[in-house]
Structures are given as C-alpha cells and as structure tokens.
Amino acid sequence: MIILCRWKKQDKLPSCIDANTPTDLPNEVRFSFIKDLEFKYNGIKIILELEAENLLRKIWQLFKVTSFKLWFTSLFSSTESWSSFEEMHSHVHHPKVNDYVLKHWESDEFFGDQFLNGLNPMMIKCCSQLPQNFPVTDEMVKQFLGKSCLEDELQNGNIFLCDYQNLKDLKNNVIHNREQSLAAPLCLLYSTPDKKLKPIAIQLFQEPREENPIFLPSDSEHDWLLAKIFVRSAEFQEHELNFHLLRTHLLAEVFTISTLRNLPSAHPLFKVLMPHTRYTLQINMMARDLLISPDGVFKKLTAIGDQDAIQEFLQRGTSSLTYSSLCLPDNIKERGLENIPNYYYREDGLQLWNTIHEFVEGVLKCYYKNDEDVEKDTELQEWISEIFQHGFLKNKKSKIPESFKSVEEVVKFVTMVTFTVSGQHASVNNGQFEFGGWMPNLPTTLRLPPPKTKGQSTKTTIFQTLPNVSTTIHGLAVLKLLSTKSSDHYPLGVYKEELFGDAGSCHLDTFKTSLKNMDKTIAARNEGLGLPYVYLRPVNVDNSVAL
C-alpha cells in the first residue's frame, strides 16, 4: 500500500506537503495523542515560567520607584533594555550546561570553539587565501601569530574563515516599531600551536570601506566584544534558517513525502526509511505556521524576520544545496577540516555516518544483489526522481542523483538521508537552549547598527544593542521548547515495529550494538572535557526530525 499525499510547490524552495491542518495528514504520520498533548503543555509551561520571572522582576522594581502608576505602566512594557549582565542572569534560569556558557561566552577561545562543537559546526572552513573583500594584513594580526606571519599560516592550513555572505543586503526586520540590525560578517580564526581556535579579525559587512573597519582582539574591550556579538547574531540567523530549517527539516519533509508516495510497505527501502519519517510532516507544518509565517516567531523576535528577507535567504540556501555538502565525509574534506584539532562534531559524526552506512549497506544488499536489480526497480527510481525534482528543483549543479545505476549509489544516498534526519538534525537542534539560553551568546536580533568607527563602544552601547527584556524572554522560550523532547521519542536504532525479516534483522542487531559501543566511547571522552560534546551520542539522537 502506498500512502496518498500530494506535493505543494513553493517559489524556488523545496516542495512541501499539500495540507492545511494536521487533520489533513495521513493518520500514519500524525502526532500521537501523547506527543500532541506534551508539545502544547510544554509550550505553555515554558512561557509561563519565563514570564513569571519577568513578573517577579517587575514586582521587585516596585520597591525601587516612587510612582506606583509609573511601575504599573512599565509592568507590561515590552521595550525595556537590560541594565546589566548580572540582572539578566538573576532573572533567567538556565540548565546546568549553561553555567559553562555563562562563564566563558566572552572569551575568544570559547567563541572559536563554538564553530567546531557548538550549535552550528557547519560554517567554518579552512582558508588558504583571503577573500578580496576581507583585506586583513599581516600588520593587523602578526601580534596574534607568535613568530609566524599570516601568509605562512594560510599556507600551513592554520587559518579558518566563517563568511556570512548569504545575509548580505537582506531587508532588516522591524520589532516594536524599531528597525533591527542584520550584519553579514566575515570572521578570521587562527588554530594556535596549543590547539586552540581563536578569532583574529572580524569585518561586519561584506564590502571593505572606511566605515566598515576590521575589528581585532587588540581593540578596546567593548569594541571587540560587540564585534563578536554581531557575529553570534548572524550565526543565529544562518543556523536557524539554513542549517537547521532548510537542510534538515525541509529536506526531511521531501524525503518523507517521496517515500510515502512511491514506496509500498513491502519495499525494502520503505522498511529502512519509515522509522525516519515519524512526525516530520506535522512538525514542519507547525514550523511554517508558528515560526516563519508573516506573524510568526521570526517576525516578532529576529533580525531576519521580514518575510521578503526570509524568502530571499531560504532561496539562496536552496540554490547552493549540493550533494557533497550533505554527505559528511565529503563535506569535511571540502571544507578542509580533516586535521583541525578538537573537532568533536567531525569525530562523532564520521563514526555515526560509517555506522549508518554499514547498516544500510547490509540491509539493502540483502535485496539488491547487483546493479541491474537497482536499475529495474521502478519504484526506487521514481522515489529518487521526485526527490531530485521537488527537493533540489532539478538543479544539476547540486550533483544530487536523478536516478540510480548501482547498489553503491543507493547505499550512499540512503545513508545521507538517514544521517540528515537523525544525527545531523540532532547536532543542530538539541543544543539550542544550552548555547542560546544565555542570550548574549546567541542574540536573536540586535537593535543598534554595527559601529562605523573604533573606540566608540561602551558597556551601555552593548545593552542598547542587545535584545530588550521581552524579546529575550520570548526568544528563550522558543529555544527551550525546540530543545524539549516528548516522552514518546525514539532514539536512533529503536524501532516501534518489526520491519525486517530474517535477512535484515541480523544487521539491525549489529547496528544497535555498534551504536551502544559508540555511545560508551563518546561518554568516556566527554569526561575529560570542560563542556562535553553530547549531541551525536546515539542515545541523544532521534530516529527522525520530530522536534
């Protein structure tokens, strides 16, 4: 039986499910009663907890003002700035891991480490030649390179770049009748001889000019901190819309729809993929309705919330999608990150990729004995054809297969699909509140434009730039909700139903054993880390994009 569902085309974006409400979805893919109830309950609970903190804060302020009328008016004000980091910390609760973020968020070492093991380990790449629009000179950075020089370090593979060019020239959002600021930074980083990754130069817009200075660690404390805050805010926009929404959620929806449309339940690929489609369609419907709609969360809380800006940014991301960027071994090699030290996402991700590949290969080779079996499977060929058409918009430059000609092609592609909806989603989803719960480390928006000259920034400037109290609280509520799993989630390798016969069950058992061993290895390594990297521990990886 093939489950009926229809494609809905979107302008220069991956197609989605043609359904208006969750009740329009096939019963097989809708939220369970428990999942639906818990999601709504958690949403209410989290916002009430954080709003209660704000209310207590306002009540305490009553004792500091002489006018009760003034206090009552401010109780429901939504534009007030934080007065200090101490005030922010005392009125917003965090999970244990955020203690580390709180203590280290201002340090250059932690700033650099987040590009490797933070919420978005996908932006950084090795830099052997500086972009023409980022004119960093040896004179600027030589004091940070010891006895070496910039050119030598570039050639030695110790210089890295994060370029937020996709944010260039997007329309700024307006929140509380105030235009927000959206930078498109370039950030240069240096891998030091003692294996630490540190920023050495930041330019906040793409075009070099006098009013767009290159900020350096030797600048004033507030200049340098504010430059890093603008990078972290750009990181929020890039992470949430590109690497999280587009490259996991929206692609997972394409994989799910094509599976339901083209593969009958008896098909071997259906058995492999069906556990990895659970809840994806409904969670994506909620994302479109609640997050990126004209009156959604992004409009109310983020610098990129303007509808035209969101659409343009997602279209840029879609046009740049490539098969190699979705295949972790290829992606690591393309970005030149094979040897950068302390890159736990790479270490755990490659191990998980290989484990998934071994499982997929074992199961599929039980059914496809040779390449001819693949070429003759019309259901399989239609499955990949629809993914190429509706997910990658027939873009041949993406190198996504239009059809399959060999068993190995199928194995690699199904490995990519499985890794994308499980491990890759976990790596960019599960730490949202842990890294963003301390708002200055991941601001959803910024209120003042970047400084045009050096030496003008102060502590007051920083608080005037950071999101106000209301935006902070509601932003944290969303991040916490998106990081809260329901009780009926299924970790990778745990399947609700027996899908495999004798031919595949042995490979499933081996898969589960490999995941358990991998989990123990990562747990042992993490004991020696100040901030453990836990997002690709198999016990923390769900089968599907269900949150």
C-alpha positions as CSV (number, residue, x, y, z in Angstrom):
1,M,0.0,0.0,0.0
2,I,1.2,3.5,-0.9
3,I,0.1,6.3,1.4
4,L,-1.6,9.1,-0.5
5,C,-0.2,12.6,-0.2
6,R,0.4,15.5,-2.7
7,W,3.3,17.8,-3.4
8,K,2.8,21.6,-2.9
9,K,5.3,23.6,-4.9
10,Q,6.9,26.7,-3.3
11,D,8.7,29.5,-5.1
12,K,12.4,28.5,-5.5
13,L,12.2,26.4,-2.4
14,P,11.8,22.6,-1.8
15,S,8.2,21.5,-2.2
16,C,6.2,20.6,0.9
17,I,3.1,18.6,1.8
18,D,-0.2,19.8,0.4
19,A,-2.1,20.0,3.6
20,N,-3.7,22.9,5.6
21,T,-4.0,21.4,9.0
22,P,-2.7,18.3,10.8
23,T,-6.0,16.6,10.3
24,D,-5.3,16.7,6.5
25,L,-2.3,14.4,7.0
26,P,-2.4,10.7,6.7
27,N,-3.0,9.0,10.1
28,E,0.2,7.1,9.8
29,V,2.4,10.3,10.1
30,R,0.4,12.5,12.5
31,F,1.4,13.2,16.1
32,S,0.4,10.7,18.7
33,F,-2.0,11.9,21.4
34,I,0.9,12.0,23.9
35,K,3.1,13.9,21.5
36,D,0.4,16.5,20.7
37,L,-0.6,17.0,24.3
38,E,3.0,17.3,25.6
39,F,4.0,19.7,22.9
40,K,1.2,22.1,23.8
41,Y,1.7,21.6,27.5
42,N,5.5,22.3,27.3
43,G,4.9,25.4,25.2
44,I,2.5,26.9,27.8
45,K,4.7,25.8,30.8
46,I,7.9,27.2,29.4
47,I,6.5,30.6,28.5
48,L,4.7,30.9,31.9
49,E,7.9,30.0,33.7
50,L,9.9,32.7,31.9
51,E,7.1,35.3,32.1
52,A,6.8,34.6,35.8
53,E,10.5,35.5,36.2
54,N,9.8,38.8,34.4
55,L,6.7,39.5,36.5
56,L,8.7,38.9,39.7
57,R,11.4,41.2,38.4
58,K,8.8,43.9,37.8
59,I,7.3,43.5,41.3
60,W,10.8,43.8,42.8
61,Q,11.2,47.1,40.9
62,L,8.1,48.4,42.7
63,F,10.2,48.9,45.7
64,K,12.8,50.9,43.7
65,V,10.4,53.5,42.3
66,T,8.3,56.2,43.9
67,S,5.4,56.2,41.5
68,F,3.1,53.2,41.5
69,K,1.5,54.5,38.3
70,L,4.9,54.5,36.6
71,W,5.6,51.0,37.8
72,F,2.2,49.6,36.7
73,T,2.6,51.1,33.2
74,S,6.1,49.5,32.9
75,L,4.7,46.2,34.0
76,F,3.5,45.5,30.5
77,S,6.2,47.4,28.7
78,S,8.0,45.4,26.0
79,T,10.9,47.7,25.0
80,E,12.9,47.9,28.2
81,S,16.7,47.1,28.0
82,W,18.6,45.0,30.4
83,S,20.7,47.2,32.7
84,S,23.5,44.6,33.4
85,F,24.5,41.0,32.8
86,E,24.0,40.4,36.5
87,E,20.4,41.5,36.2
88,M,19.9,39.3,33.1
89,H,21.4,36.3,34.9
90,S,19.5,36.7,38.1
91,H,16.1,36.7,36.3
92,V,16.5,34.0,33.7
93,H,17.1,30.4,34.8
94,H,19.4,28.1,32.8
95,P,20.1,24.3,32.7
96,K,23.4,23.2,34.2
97,V,25.4,23.3,31.0
98,N,24.8,26.9,30.6
99,D,26.9,27.7,33.6
100,Y,29.9,27.0,31.3
101,V,28.5,29.2,28.5
102,L,27.8,32.0,31.1
103,K,31.3,31.9,32.4
104,H,33.1,31.7,29.1
105,W,30.9,33.4,26.4
106,E,33.1,36.5,26.3
107,S,36.4,34.5,25.8
108,D,38.0,34.3,22.4
109,E,38.7,30.6,23.0
110,F,35.1,29.7,23.6
111,F,34.0,31.9,20.7
112,G,36.2,29.9,18.4
113,D,35.3,26.5,19.8
114,Q,31.6,27.1,19.1
115,F,32.4,27.0,15.4
116,L,33.6,23.4,15.9
117,N,31.5,22.0,18.7
118,G,28.6,24.4,19.2
119,L,25.2,24.7,17.8
120,N,26.3,25.1,14.2
121,P,29.6,23.3,13.3
122,M,28.9,23.8,9.6
123,M,30.1,27.3,8.8
124,I,33.8,27.1,9.3
125,K,36.2,26.2,6.5
126,C,40.0,26.3,6.0
127,C,41.3,29.4,4.3
128,S,44.4,29.3,2.1
129,Q,43.8,32.6,0.5
130,L,41.9,35.6,1.9
131,P,38.8,36.8,0.1
132,Q,39.4,40.1,-1.8
133,N,36.7,41.7,0.2
134,F,38.4,40.9,3.5
135,P,41.7,42.9,3.4
136,V,43.3,41.6,6.6
137,T,47.0,42.5,6.6
138,D,49.9,40.8,8.3
139,E,50.5,44.0,10.2
140,M,47.0,43.8,11.7
141,V,47.3,40.2,13.1
142,K,51.0,39.5,13.4
143,Q,50.9,40.0,17.2
144,F,48.4,37.1,17.5
145,L,50.5,34.7,15.4
146,G,53.6,34.5,17.5
147,K,56.8,34.3,15.5
148,S,54.9,33.4,12.3
149,C,53.2,35.5,9.7
150,L,49.8,35.5,8.1
151,E,50.9,34.1,4.7
152,D,52.8,31.2,6.3
153,E,49.8,30.3,8.5
154,L,47.5,30.4,5.5
155,Q,49.7,28.0,3.6
156,N,50.1,25.8,6.7
157,G,46.4,25.3,6.9
158,N,46.0,27.1,10.3
159,I,43.8,29.9,9.2
160,F,40.0,29.5,9.0
161,L,37.1,31.6,7.8
162,C,33.4,32.0,8.5
163,D,31.7,34.0,5.9
164,Y,28.1,35.1,6.3
165,Q,27.7,36.4,2.8
166,N,24.2,34.9,2.4
167,L,23.0,37.5,4.8
168,K,24.2,40.4,2.6
169,D,21.7,43.1,1.6
170,L,18.6,41.5,3.3
171,K,15.9,43.8,4.5
172,N,16.1,44.4,8.2
173,N,13.1,43.4,10.3
174,V,11.1,45.8,12.5
175,I,10.3,44.9,16.1
176,H,8.3,47.2,18.4
177,N,8.4,49.9,15.6
178,R,12.2,49.8,15.6
179,E,14.4,48.7,12.7
180,Q,16.7,45.9,13.7
181,S,20.3,45.3,12.6
182,L,21.4,42.4,10.4
183,A,25.1,42.2,9.6
184,A,26.8,39.9,7.1
185,P,30.2,39.4,8.8
186,L,33.5,37.8,7.8
187,C,35.4,36.2,10.7
188,L,39.0,35.0,10.5
189,L,40.2,32.4,13.0
190,Y,43.6,31.0,13.9
191,S,44.4,27.5,15.1
192,T,47.2,28.1,17.6
193,P,50.1,25.7,18.3
194,D,48.5,24.7,21.6
195,K,45.4,23.5,19.6
196,K,43.0,26.4,20.4
197,L,40.9,28.2,17.8
198,K,40.7,31.9,18.3
199,P,39.3,34.8,16.3
200,I,41.9,37.3,15.0
201,A,39.9,39.6,12.7
202,I,36.2,40.5,12.2
203,Q,34.6,42.6,9.4
204,L,30.9,43.2,9.9
205,F,29.8,43.8,6.3
206,Q,30.9,42.3,3.0
207,E,32.3,45.5,1.4
208,P,35.5,46.8,2.8
209,R,35.4,50.6,3.4
210,E,36.4,53.2,5.9
211,E,33.0,53.0,7.7
212,N,33.4,49.1,7.9
213,P,36.6,48.7,10.0
214,I,38.2,45.3,10.6
215,F,38.0,44.7,14.4
216,L,40.9,43.0,16.2
217,P,41.4,41.4,19.6
218,S,43.8,44.3,20.3
219,D,40.9,46.8,20.0
220,S,39.1,48.1,23.1
221,E,37.3,45.5,25.2
222,H,33.9,46.8,24.2
223,D,34.7,47.2,20.5
224,W,35.9,43.6,20.3
225,L,33.1,42.1,22.3
226,L,30.4,44.0,20.3
227,A,32.0,42.7,17.0
228,K,31.8,39.2,18.3
229,I,28.2,39.7,19.4
230,F,27.3,40.8,15.8
231,V,28.9,37.6,14.5
232,R,27.0,35.5,17.0
233,S,23.7,37.1,16.0
234,A,24.5,36.4,12.3
235,E,25.2,32.9,13.4
236,F,21.7,32.6,14.9
237,Q,20.1,33.6,11.6
238,E,22.3,31.4,9.4
239,H,21.9,28.4,11.8
240,E,18.2,28.5,12.3
241,L,17.1,29.1,8.7
242,N,19.7,27.4,6.7
243,F,21.5,24.6,8.5
244,H,18.5,23.8,10.8
245,L,15.3,24.6,9.0
246,L,16.3,24.1,5.3
247,R,19.0,21.4,5.5
248,T,17.3,19.1,8.0
249,H,13.6,19.9,8.4
250,L,12.6,20.9,4.8
251,L,14.8,18.2,3.2
252,A,13.4,15.6,5.7
253,E,9.9,16.5,4.5
254,V,10.9,15.9,0.9
255,F,12.4,12.5,1.8
256,T,9.2,11.7,3.7
257,I,6.7,12.7,1.0
258,S,8.6,10.8,-1.7
259,T,8.8,7.7,0.5
260,L,5.1,7.8,1.2
261,R,4.1,8.4,-2.4
262,N,6.4,5.9,-4.2
263,L,7.3,3.0,-1.9
264,P,4.8,0.4,-0.8
265,S,5.1,-1.0,2.7
266,A,6.7,-4.2,1.4
267,H,9.5,-2.4,-0.4
268,P,12.9,-2.8,1.4
269,L,13.6,0.9,1.3
270,F,10.3,1.7,2.9
271,K,11.3,-0.6,5.8
272,V,14.6,1.2,6.1
273,L,13.2,4.7,5.9
274,M,9.8,4.7,7.5
275,P,11.1,5.0,11.1
276,H,13.0,8.1,10.0
277,T,9.8,9.9,8.8
278,R,8.0,9.9,12.1
279,Y,6.2,13.2,13.0
280,T,8.3,15.2,10.4
281,L,5.3,16.4,8.3
282,Q,3.4,17.8,11.2
283,I,6.3,19.4,12.9
284,N,7.1,21.2,9.7
285,M,3.5,22.3,9.3
286,M,3.8,23.9,12.7
287,A,7.2,25.5,11.8
288,R,5.7,27.2,8.8
289,D,2.6,28.3,10.7
290,L,4.3,29.4,14.0
291,L,7.9,30.3,13.1
292,I,8.2,31.7,9.6
293,S,4.7,32.9,8.9
294,P,4.0,36.7,8.5
295,D,3.0,36.9,12.2
296,G,5.2,34.1,13.5
297,V,8.1,33.9,15.9
298,F,10.8,35.0,13.4
299,K,8.8,38.2,12.6
300,K,8.4,39.1,16.3
301,L,11.9,38.1,17.6
302,T,14.6,38.0,14.9
303,A,16.6,40.4,12.8
304,I,15.8,38.4,9.7
305,G,12.1,38.2,10.4
306,D,10.9,40.3,7.4
307,Q,9.0,38.0,5.0
308,D,11.0,39.1,2.0
309,A,14.3,38.6,3.8
310,I,13.3,35.1,5.0
311,Q,12.2,34.1,1.5
312,E,15.3,35.5,-0.2
313,F,17.6,33.9,2.4
314,L,16.0,30.5,2.0
315,Q,16.1,30.7,-1.8
316,R,19.9,31.5,-1.6
317,G,20.3,28.5,0.6
318,T,18.3,26.2,-1.7
319,S,20.2,27.3,-4.8
320,S,23.5,26.5,-3.0
321,L,22.5,23.0,-1.8
322,T,24.9,20.3,-3.0
323,Y,25.0,16.5,-2.6
324,S,28.6,16.7,-1.2
325,S,27.6,19.3,1.5
326,L,25.0,16.8,2.8
327,C,27.4,13.8,2.8
328,L,29.6,14.3,5.9
329,P,32.8,12.7,4.7
330,D,32.7,14.8,1.5
331,N,31.7,17.9,3.4
332,I,34.6,17.7,5.9
333,K,37.1,17.2,3.0
334,E,35.6,20.1,1.0
335,R,35.9,22.5,4.0
336,G,39.5,21.4,4.6
337,L,38.7,20.3,8.2
338,E,40.3,16.8,8.2
339,N,43.0,17.8,10.7
340,I,41.8,20.7,12.7
341,P,42.2,19.6,16.4
342,N,39.3,19.1,18.9
343,Y,36.6,18.9,16.3
344,Y,34.3,16.5,18.1
345,Y,31.4,17.0,15.6
346,R,33.7,15.6,12.9
347,E,34.9,12.7,15.1
348,D,31.5,11.7,16.3
349,G,29.7,12.5,13.0
350,L,32.0,10.4,10.9
351,Q,31.7,7.5,13.3
352,L,27.9,7.7,13.2
353,W,27.9,8.1,9.4
354,N,30.0,5.0,9.0
355,T,27.8,3.0,11.4
356,I,24.7,4.0,9.5
357,H,26.4,3.2,6.2
358,E,27.3,-0.3,7.4
359,F,23.7,-0.9,8.4
360,V,22.1,0.5,5.3
361,E,24.5,-1.4,3.1
362,G,23.9,-4.7,4.9
363,V,20.1,-4.4,4.7
364,L,19.9,-3.2,1.1
365,K,22.3,-5.8,-0.3
366,C,20.0,-8.5,1.0
367,Y,17.5,-7.2,-1.6
368,Y,19.7,-5.7,-4.4
369,K,22.1,-8.4,-5.5
370,N,23.6,-6.4,-8.3
371,D,23.3,-3.1,-10.2
372,E,20.8,-4.5,-12.6
373,D,18.3,-5.0,-9.7
374,V,18.6,-1.3,-8.9
375,E,18.1,-0.1,-12.5
376,K,15.0,-2.3,-12.9
377,D,13.3,-1.1,-9.6
378,T,10.9,1.4,-11.0
379,E,9.6,2.4,-7.5
380,L,13.1,3.2,-6.4
381,Q,13.8,5.2,-9.5
382,E,10.6,7.2,-9.1
383,W,11.5,7.8,-5.4
384,I,14.8,9.5,-6.3
385,S,13.4,11.3,-9.3
386,E,10.8,13.1,-7.2
387,I,13.4,14.0,-4.6
388,F,15.6,15.5,-7.4
389,Q,12.6,17.4,-8.8
390,H,10.9,18.6,-5.6
391,G,13.8,18.8,-3.1
392,F,16.5,20.1,-5.3
393,L,14.4,21.7,-8.0
394,K,16.1,19.8,-10.9
395,N,19.4,21.6,-10.2
396,K,22.0,19.5,-11.9
397,K,24.8,21.6,-10.3
398,S,23.7,20.1,-6.9
399,K,25.0,16.7,-8.2
400,I,22.0,15.0,-6.5
401,P,21.3,11.8,-8.4
402,E,18.4,11.9,-10.8
403,S,18.4,8.2,-11.0
404,F,20.3,5.2,-9.5
405,K,22.5,3.0,-11.6
406,S,24.3,1.0,-8.9
407,V,23.8,-0.5,-5.5
408,E,26.6,1.7,-4.0
409,E,24.8,4.8,-5.2
410,V,21.6,3.8,-3.4
411,V,23.5,2.9,-0.2
412,K,25.3,6.3,-0.1
413,F,22.2,8.3,-0.8
414,V,20.1,6.4,1.8
415,T,23.0,6.8,4.3
416,M,22.8,10.6,3.6
417,V,19.1,10.6,4.1
418,T,19.3,8.7,7.4
419,F,22.1,10.7,8.7
420,T,20.4,14.0,7.8
421,V,17.2,13.3,9.6
422,S,18.9,11.7,12.7
423,G,22.4,12.7,13.5
424,Q,22.7,16.0,11.6
425,H,19.3,17.2,13.0
426,A,20.4,16.3,16.5
427,S,23.7,18.2,16.1
428,V,21.9,21.5,15.1
429,N,18.8,21.1,17.2
430,N,19.4,19.7,20.6
431,G,21.8,22.4,21.9
432,Q,19.6,25.4,21.0
433,F,18.8,26.3,24.6
434,E,22.1,25.2,26.0
435,F,24.0,27.7,23.8
436,G,21.2,30.3,23.3
437,G,19.8,30.2,26.9
438,W,22.4,32.8,27.7
439,M,21.1,35.4,25.3
440,P,24.3,37.4,24.7
441,N,25.9,34.3,23.3
442,L,23.3,33.9,20.6
443,P,21.1,37.0,20.2
444,T,18.1,36.6,18.0
445,T,18.3,40.2,16.9
446,L,20.3,43.4,17.6
447,R,18.8,46.9,17.9
448,L,21.7,49.2,17.1
449,P,23.7,49.2,13.8
450,P,27.3,48.0,13.9
451,P,29.8,50.6,14.9
452,K,31.3,52.5,12.0
453,T,34.4,53.6,13.8
454,K,36.5,52.1,16.6
455,G,36.7,53.4,20.1
456,Q,33.0,54.5,20.4
457,S,31.5,51.3,22.1
458,T,30.8,51.2,25.8
459,K,29.0,48.8,28.1
460,T,25.9,51.0,27.7
461,T,26.2,50.6,23.9
462,I,26.2,46.8,24.3
463,F,23.0,46.7,26.3
464,Q,21.3,49.2,23.9
465,T,22.3,46.8,21.1
466,L,21.3,43.5,22.6
467,P,17.6,42.5,22.5
468,N,15.3,44.0,25.1
469,V,13.8,42.1,28.0
470,S,10.6,41.0,26.2
471,T,12.4,39.8,23.1
472,T,15.0,37.9,25.3
473,I,12.3,36.1,27.3
474,H,10.2,35.1,24.4
475,G,13.3,34.1,22.4
476,L,14.5,31.8,25.2
477,A,11.0,30.3,25.5
478,V,11.1,29.3,21.8
479,L,14.6,27.9,22.1
480,K,13.7,25.9,25.1
481,L,10.6,24.5,23.6
482,L,12.5,23.4,20.5
483,S,15.0,21.6,22.7
484,T,12.4,19.7,24.8
485,K,11.8,16.2,23.7
486,S,8.5,14.4,24.2
487,S,8.3,11.2,26.2
488,D,7.4,9.1,23.1
489,H,10.5,9.9,21.1
490,Y,12.6,7.0,19.7
491,P,16.4,7.1,19.7
492,L,18.3,6.1,16.6
493,G,18.1,2.3,16.1
494,V,15.0,1.9,18.3
495,Y,12.1,0.9,16.1
496,K,8.5,0.8,17.1
497,E,7.6,-2.0,14.8
498,E,9.4,-5.1,13.5
499,L,10.1,-4.1,9.9
500,F,12.8,-6.5,8.9
501,G,12.7,-10.2,8.2
502,D,15.4,-12.7,8.9
503,A,17.5,-11.2,6.1
504,G,17.8,-7.8,7.8
505,S,17.3,-8.5,11.5
506,C,21.0,-9.5,12.0
507,H,22.1,-6.2,10.5
508,L,19.8,-4.3,12.8
509,D,21.2,-6.2,15.8
510,T,24.7,-5.3,14.7
511,F,23.6,-1.7,14.2
512,K,22.2,-1.4,17.7
513,T,25.4,-2.9,19.2
514,S,27.6,-0.5,17.3
515,L,25.5,2.4,18.5
516,K,25.8,1.3,22.1
517,N,29.6,0.9,21.8
518,M,29.8,4.4,20.1
519,D,27.8,5.9,22.9
520,K,30.2,4.5,25.6
521,T,33.2,5.8,23.7
522,I,31.9,9.3,23.5
523,A,30.8,9.3,27.1
524,A,34.3,8.3,28.2
525,R,35.9,11.0,26.1
526,N,33.5,13.7,27.4
527,E,34.6,13.1,31.0
528,G,37.7,15.0,30.2
529,L,36.1,18.0,28.5
530,G,35.1,21.2,30.2
531,L,32.0,21.4,28.0
532,P,31.1,17.8,26.8
533,Y,30.0,17.4,23.2
534,V,26.9,15.2,23.6
535,Y,24.8,15.9,20.5
536,L,25.9,12.9,18.5
537,R,25.8,10.4,21.3
538,P,23.4,7.9,19.8
539,V,21.3,8.0,23.0
540,N,20.6,11.7,22.2
541,V,19.9,11.2,18.5
542,D,16.3,10.7,17.5
543,N,15.3,8.5,14.5
544,S,13.6,11.4,12.8
545,V,13.0,15.1,12.6
546,A,10.3,15.1,15.2
547,L,11.0,18.3,17.0
